[in-house]
Amino acid sequence: MDEERVKKLVRELIIEVGEDPTREGL
């Protein structure tokens, strides 16, 4: 899988959980 795809999926998961992406450092 492309790194960009992985980052996008992780980012979407974090948003669903309600966490701030910048806070996690991802």
C-alpha positions as CSV (number, residue, x, y, z in Angstrom):
1,M,0.0,0.0,0.0
2,D,1.1,3.6,-0.7
3,E,2.3,5.6,2.3
4,E,-0.1,8.3,1.4
5,R,-3.0,5.9,1.5
6,V,-1.9,4.6,4.9
7,K,-1.7,8.1,6.3
8,K,-5.1,9.0,4.9
9,L,-6.7,5.9,6.5
10,V,-5.0,6.6,9.8
11,R,-6.1,10.2,9.7
12,E,-9.7,9.2,9.0
13,L,-9.7,6.7,11.8
14,I,-8.4,9.4,14.2
15,I,-11.1,11.8,13.1
16,E,-13.7,9.1,13.6
17,V,-12.5,8.6,17.2
18,G,-12.6,12.3,17.7
19,E,-8.9,12.8,18.4
20,D,-6.8,15.7,17.1
21,P,-4.2,14.5,14.5
22,T,-1.8,17.3,15.4
23,R,-1.9,16.1,19.1
24,E,-0.9,12.6,18.2
25,G,2.0,13.7,16.0
26,L,0.7,11.7,13.0
